[in-house]
Amino acid sequence: MATQAERIQAVVEAYRKAGEPWPASTVQMATWALNKGLWKPYVDSVIRVVAEEFSRALREEYAVDPQGRTIRSKHVARVKQRDGEKLYLWDDMRTAPRDFMNMAFKDRRRAIVGDCRQLNTDVTSYNDNWNHGEPIQLSLNFTDDVAELDAAAGIVTRMPSTGQQRPSELFRTVAQESA
């Protein structure tokens, strides 16, 4: 029996074979599939879609902390239940317990690492197989990027363990001196 992802992939292939516009948005493909009767959402699928909309809205909720920094206020953590099931729970970082936030930050970091790993694999594969020009170079070191964004926003941060200036402060100091 095909998984839901495999069923969707088959519908997308049928969309392409039908000569529909390509490249296409997922809205175009979904509309076509629903109109052709090739896709009928299950109730649990509808619930997942609505839950994803909730997740998206929660991820987009920002606040300003006492130091004036814009922060994402709601965070999600993967919590293992007694029966072994994993549940994704949301909390507000301004009131959440430390253990919850520790799990949430670790989960978010793990997701970023996974995204970077897949991006690196995709770029390497493209360079090896389909790129006919100079190889696309990719840096996964974000230290300078974060420092530049922090400096542009006027954010002063300290390293948690040492209290030393983070690269963002050093960058801003150099930028201010050169101005």
Protein Blocks (a to p, Z undefined) as FASTA:
>chain_A
ZZfklmmmmmmmmmmmnopacdddfklmmmmmmmnopaccdfklmmmmmmmmmmmmmmmp
ccddfkopacdfbdcdddddfkopacdddddfklpcfklmmmmmmmmmmmmmmmmmmmmm
mmmmmmmmmpcbdcddddfbfklmmmmmmmmnopacddfklopacfklmmmmmmmmmZZ
